[in-house]
């Protein structure tokens, strides 16, 4: 349950960063001054936010590849950041199984997205995961 709170907090901060150009750690600290959270939630949120920031180019590339005929700027701020969060946990976080990352992203989409967000998030994350494993398999067979 604490991780879900951390994911929701990360989504709020990511959304906030879309609307102003504040540093992730500073935005999180400022937000938590007004809305206190348990330190465990803050720590996980900070790890996720800094990871997303570090891997944003790769993450956005995965989203772009999975969204045929869609530009990233056409995706709502909420949906793009749920996708970033899900992809980060799915591909770059060692302690979250990919299927759990997808399920959690879908749950967040139900709560914060619009009526189409759940299906959109599920479809994109499923394709990203399949494409990622396909690339990994191809890279592995080329290395042999």
Secondary structure as GFF3:
##gff-version 3
##sequence-region A 1 144
A	DSSP	alpha_helix	2	19	.	.	.	ID=ss1
A	DSSP	alpha_helix	24	34	.	.	.	ID=ss2
A	DSSP	alpha_helix	39	66	.	.	.	ID=ss3
A	DSSP	three_ten_helix	72	74	.	.	.	ID=ss4
A	DSSP	alpha_helix	77	87	.	.	.	ID=ss5
A	DSSP	pi_helix	88	92	.	.	.	ID=ss6
A	DSSP	alpha_helix	98	112	.	.	.	ID=ss7
A	DSSP	alpha_helix	117	142	.	.	.	ID=ss8
###
